[in-house]
Amino acid sequence: MISRFLDLNKIKRSFFLFGPRQVGKTFLIKNALSPDIFINLLKQEEYLRYAGSPQLLRQEVKENMLVVIDEIQRCPSLLNEVQLIIDDNPTVQFILTGSSARKLRRNGVNLLGGRAIVLHLFPFTANELTNLFTIEDALLFGTLPSITLEKSRENKILLLKSYVETYLKEEIQQEALTRNVPAFARFLELAAHENGNILNFQALSREVGVTSKTIREYFQILEDTLLGFFIAPFTKSERKRVVSHPRFYFFDPGVVSALRNELSGGLTAGTPAYGRAFEHWIILETKRLLDYKGLDWKTSFFRTSDGAEVDLLLEKGDELWAIEIKSSAAPSASELRGLKSFLRDHQVTKALCVCQTPRPYTTDHIEFIPWKDFLKLLNP
């Protein structure tokens, strides 16, 4: 079994475990722990049982039990019962998993008031996969466990297409997150093509045929269901006119490939598509490792109105890392124009170009490092 960064055996208090569908939440729990009660709310009979009588949980749970409630967002009323049990009996440990935080963020939903910590599980990282990892597969197919462990290329493609279709059916229709499913389907494809770009809500609204407010709500649905995240622009630039719209990244490159219908064609090194996929994957690895390590770094990007940009900025306290991401082995000076411009106006702790160079080197105060070395900086 592939070891995950999260070691659930070390956690002795109740916790939420959030992550998109099929990242391995249930598998990890069942293989790492031995729950006394496992409630799967995706099963209709289980959902109906507890939705109708949430108090049944208090009657079933005894001292020193480990209780797992899978997909807790389907029945938020159970959280009131969980709180009562924790308050009355601290020996009980709850693990509450979810693939959607949307319902839990609504007003009035009980998030246990600090009685449970929040953890996240993501698709595999390169460090978790070790010798099973290949950059080519990660950029095209992503690293969802079921996709990564499938040996057949044809089956990888079928599974990813099915994943996207299943999401539309189960997350959107079943949870009634939007009434206009056809418009949302068109939006999903366009959002995949805009992955990593600065968002233009007005342009997207014209293409989808809905209002810009609805487009913002659609992106919020993706974020709430853990299928992606925003990165905001850097805001501490006084001398440059910087853009004000965020970028949006899907949680896995394979999902982007599937939504774009680009799985069969593959990726060719040296092309713009390959470069975008490499940048996307480095940003995903960065976000995952920072979360797993509990490192509270602020992430942002820098772009001026005249096109100078830095792909990723990491800030914490007095530290500021400026990071340019290039898929080539020897990025040219012209490709680093934005990074050099940023360095002239800002004091940074590290100026990095993460690329596919075989060995690190330094030029003009910029460290060119292999992507593996960069991941070691985040995960020493």
C-alpha positions in Angstrom: 0.0 0.0 0.0 1.3 3.5 -0.8 2.0 5.5 2.4 0.2 8.8 2.6 1.5 11.9 4.3 -1.4 11.9 6.7 -0.7 9.4 9.6 -4.2 9.0 11.1 -2.9 6.9 14.0 -1.1 9.9 15.5 -4.3 11.9 15.7 -6.1 11.2 19.0 -8.9 13.8 18.8 -11.9 14.1 16.6 -11.3 15.6 13.1 -12.9 16.5 9.8 -11.1 14.9 6.8 -12.0 16.8 3.6 -11.0 16.0 0.0 -12.5 15.6 -3.4 -14.2 12.3 -4.4 -11.8 9.4 -5.0 -8.7 10.8 -3.3 -8.7 7.8 -0.9 -10.3 9.1 2.3 -12.4 6.0 3.0 -9.6 3.7 1.9 -7.1 5.4 4.2 -9.4 5.3 7.2 -10.3 1.6 6.8 -6.7 0.6 6.2 -5.1 2.7 8.9 -7.7 2.4 11.6 -10.3 0.0 13.0 -13.6 2.0 13.4 -16.2 0.7 15.8 -18.9 2.3 13.8 -18.7 3.3 10.1 -21.6 5.2 8.7 -21.6 5.8 5.0 -24.1 8.5 4.1 -23.8 7.9 0.4 -25.8 4.7 1.1 -29.4 5.8 0.8 -30.6 3.5 3.6 -28.0 5.0 6.0 -28.8 8.5 4.9 -32.6 8.1 5.4 -32.1 6.4 8.8 -30.1 9.3 10.3 -31.7 12.1 8.4 -35.1 11.1 9.9 -33.7 10.4 13.4 -30.3 12.0 14.1 -30.7 11.2 17.8 -30.1 7.5 16.9 -26.4 8.3 16.9 -26.4 9.1 20.6 -28.1 5.8 21.3 -25.5 3.8 19.3 -22.2 5.4 20.4 -20.6 4.1 23.6 -17.4 5.0 25.5 -14.0 4.7 23.9 -15.5 4.2 20.4 -14.0 5.3 17.1 -16.9 6.5 14.9 -16.5 7.4 11.2 -19.3 9.3 9.4 -18.5 9.3 5.7 -19.8 12.3 3.6 -21.1 14.2 6.6 -22.2 17.1 4.3 -25.2 14.9 3.3 -26.7 15.1 6.8 -25.3 18.2 8.6 -27.9 17.8 11.4 -25.8 14.9 12.7 -23.1 17.4 13.8 -25.4 18.5 16.6 -25.5 15.0 17.9 -21.7 14.6 17.4 -21.1 17.7 19.6 -23.4 16.4 22.3 -21.6 13.1 22.4 -18.1 14.7 22.5 -19.2 17.0 25.3 -20.7 14.2 27.3 -18.0 11.6 26.6 -14.5 12.9 25.6 -13.3 9.3 25.1 -15.2 9.0 21.8 -13.3 10.0 18.7 -15.1 11.0 15.6 -13.8 11.1 12.0 -16.0 13.1 9.8 -15.2 13.0 6.0 -16.6 15.1 3.2 -16.1 15.9 -0.4 -18.2 19.1 -0.3 -17.8 21.9 2.3 -20.7 23.8 0.7 -23.5 22.7 3.0 -21.2 22.8 6.1 -20.5 26.5 5.3 -24.1 27.6 5.3 -25.4 29.7 8.1 -26.5 27.7 11.1 -24.4 24.6 10.4 -22.6 23.3 13.5 -18.9 22.9 12.8 -18.3 21.7 16.4 -16.8 24.9 17.7 -13.2 23.8 17.8 -13.9 20.3 19.1 -12.6 18.8 15.9 -9.5 19.8 13.8 -9.7 20.0 10.0 -7.5 17.9 7.7 -7.3 17.6 4.0 -6.5 14.7 1.7 -5.4 15.3 -1.9 -4.4 13.2 -4.8 -1.0 11.5 -4.6 2.0 13.7 -4.3 5.3 12.8 -6.1 6.9 12.1 -2.7 4.1 9.6 -1.8 4.4 7.8 -5.1 8.2 7.6 -5.0 9.3 5.2 -7.8 5.8 4.9 -9.2 5.8 8.6 -10.1 6.4 9.7 -13.7 6.1 13.4 -14.6 4.6 12.5 -18.0 1.6 10.7 -16.4 1.2 13.3 -13.7 0.9 16.2 -16.2 -1.6 14.4 -18.4 -3.6 12.0 -16.2 -3.1 13.6 -12.8 -2.6 11.6 -9.6 -6.0 10.5 -8.4 -5.3 7.0 -6.8 -7.6 5.0 -9.1 -6.1 6.6 -12.2 -2.5 6.4 -11.0 -2.7 2.7 -10.1 -4.4 1.8 -13.4 -1.7 0.4 -15.8 -3.7 0.6 -19.0 -3.6 4.0 -20.8 -7.0 3.3 -22.3 -8.5 2.6 -18.9 -7.0 5.8 -17.4 -8.8 7.8 -20.1 -12.1 6.0 -19.5 -11.8 6.4 -15.7 -11.1 10.1 -16.0 -14.0 10.7 -18.4 -16.2 8.8 -16.0 -15.0 10.8 -13.1 -16.1 14.1 -14.7 -19.5 12.7 -15.7 -20.0 11.2 -12.3 -19.2 14.5 -10.6 -21.8 16.2 -12.7 -24.4 13.6 -11.8 -23.7 13.1 -8.1 -22.4 16.5 -6.9 -24.4 18.9 -9.0 -27.7 17.1 -9.7 -27.9 15.1 -6.4 -26.9 18.0 -4.2 -29.0 20.5 -6.2 -26.1 23.0 -6.3 -27.4 24.6 -9.4 -30.7 24.2 -11.4 -29.1 24.9 -14.8 -27.0 21.8 -15.2 -26.5 22.2 -19.0 -25.1 25.8 -18.5 -22.9 24.5 -15.7 -21.5 21.7 -18.0 -20.6 24.4 -20.6 -19.0 26.4 -17.8 -16.9 23.4 -16.6 -15.3 22.9 -20.0 -14.6 26.6 -20.4 -13.2 26.8 -16.8 -10.8 24.0 -17.7 -9.5 25.9 -20.7 -9.1 28.9 -18.4 -7.2 26.8 -15.7 -4.3 29.0 -14.4 -5.4 32.0 -16.4 -6.4 35.4 -14.9 -10.2 35.1 -14.8 -12.4 37.4 -16.9 -15.9 36.8 -15.5 -17.6 39.0 -18.1 -16.1 37.1 -21.0 -17.0 33.8 -19.5 -20.6 34.9 -18.8 -21.0 35.8 -22.5 -19.7 32.4 -23.7 -21.8 30.4 -21.2 -24.9 32.5 -21.6 -25.4 33.4 -17.9 -24.7 36.5 -15.8 -21.2 37.2 -14.5 -22.7 36.8 -11.0 -23.7 33.3 -11.9 -20.2 32.6 -13.2 -18.8 33.7 -9.9 -21.3 31.3 -8.2 -20.2 28.5 -10.4 -16.6 29.0 -9.5 -17.7 29.1 -5.8 -19.3 25.7 -6.3 -16.1 24.3 -7.6 -14.2 25.7 -4.6 -16.8 24.5 -2.2 -16.8 21.0 -3.6 -13.0 21.0 -3.4 -12.5 20.7 -7.1 -10.3 23.8 -7.3 -9.0 26.9 -5.6 -8.3 30.5 -6.3 -4.9 32.2 -6.1 -5.2 36.0 -5.5 -2.9 38.6 -7.1 0.0 40.0 -5.0 -1.1 43.3 -3.4 2.1 44.9 -2.1 3.3 46.5 -5.3 3.3 50.3 -5.0 5.2 51.1 -8.2 3.5 48.8 -10.6 -0.1 48.7 -11.8 -1.1 45.1 -11.0 -4.1 43.0 -12.1 -6.9 42.6 -9.6 -8.6 39.4 -10.8 -7.6 36.0 -9.3 -6.5 32.8 -11.0 -8.3 29.5 -10.6 -6.7 26.1 -10.6 -8.5 22.7 -10.7 -7.3 20.2 -8.0 -5.9 17.7 -10.5 -4.3 18.0 -14.0 -6.1 14.8 -15.2 -9.5 16.4 -14.6 -8.4 19.4 -16.7 -7.3 17.1 -19.5 -10.7 15.2 -19.3 -12.7 18.4 -19.4 -10.7 19.7 -22.3 -11.1 16.4 -24.2 -7.3 16.3 -24.5 -6.6 12.9 -23.0 -6.1 11.0 -26.2 -3.7 13.5 -27.8 -1.2 13.5 -24.9 1.4 16.2 -24.1 4.6 17.1 -26.0 7.5 18.5 -24.1 8.4 22.0 -25.3 4.9 23.0 -26.3 2.8 25.7 -24.5 0.3 23.1 -23.3 3.1 21.1 -21.7 4.4 24.2 -20.0 1.0 25.1 -18.6 0.5 21.6 -17.3 3.9 21.7 -15.6 3.2 25.0 -13.9 -0.2 23.7 -12.8 1.3 20.6 -11.3 4.1 22.4 -9.4 1.5 24.8 -7.9 -0.6 21.8 -6.9 2.4 20.0 -5.3 3.2 23.3 -3.4 -0.3 23.7 -2.1 -0.5 20.0 -1.0 2.8 20.0 0.8 2.2 23.2 2.6 -1.2 21.9 3.8 0.2 18.5 4.9 3.1 20.2 6.8 0.8 22.7 8.4 2.9 25.5 6.9 0.7 28.7 6.9 2.2 30.4 3.9 0.2 32.8 1.9 0.2 32.1 -1.9 -0.3 34.7 -4.6 0.9 35.6 -8.1 2.2 38.8 -9.6 1.2 40.3 -13.0 1.3 43.9 -14.1 -0.9 45.5 -16.8 2.0 45.4 -19.2 2.4 41.6 -18.9 5.3 41.2 -16.4 4.5 38.3 -14.1 5.7 35.9 -11.5 4.0 32.5 -11.3 4.0 32.0 -7.6 4.8 34.0 -4.5 5.0 32.5 -1.0 4.8 34.7 2.0 5.1 34.1 5.7 6.2 36.8 8.2 9.3 38.5 6.8 9.9 35.7 4.3 9.0 36.2 0.6 9.8 33.6 -2.1 9.4 34.6 -5.7 9.0 31.6 -7.9 9.0 31.3 -11.7 8.0 27.9 -13.1 9.4 26.7 -16.4 9.1 23.2 -17.9 12.4 23.4 -19.9 15.9 22.4 -18.7 17.5 25.7 -19.5 15.0 28.7 -19.3 16.1 31.7 -21.3 16.7 35.2 -19.9 13.6 36.5 -21.7 11.4 34.0 -19.9 12.4 35.5 -16.6 11.6 39.1 -17.4 8.7 39.3 -14.9 10.8 37.7 -12.1 13.7 40.2 -12.7 11.2 43.1 -12.8 9.7 41.9 -9.5 13.2 41.6 -7.9 14.0 45.2 -8.7 11.0 46.5 -6.8 10.8 44.0 -3.9 13.0 42.4 -1.3 12.8 38.7 -1.4 14.2 35.8 0.7 14.4 33.5 -2.3 14.2 34.0 -6.0 13.7 30.6 -7.7 13.2 29.3 -11.1 11.7 25.8 -10.7 12.5 23.9 -13.9 13.8 20.6 -15.3 17.5 21.4 -15.1 19.5 18.3 -14.1 21.5 20.3 -11.6 21.0 23.6 -9.7 22.8 26.8 -10.7 22.5 30.5 -10.0 22.4 33.4 -12.5 21.7 37.1 -11.7 20.7 36.2 -8.1 18.1 33.7 -9.4 18.4 30.0 -8.3 17.6 27.6 -11.0 16.6 24.3 -9.3 15.2 20.9 -10.4 11.6 20.5 -9.4 12.6 17.6 -7.1 14.9 19.9 -5.2 12.1 22.5 -4.9 9.8 19.8 -3.4 12.5 19.0 -0.9 12.6 22.6 0.2 8.9 22.3 1.0 9.3 18.9 2.6 12.7 18.7 4.2 
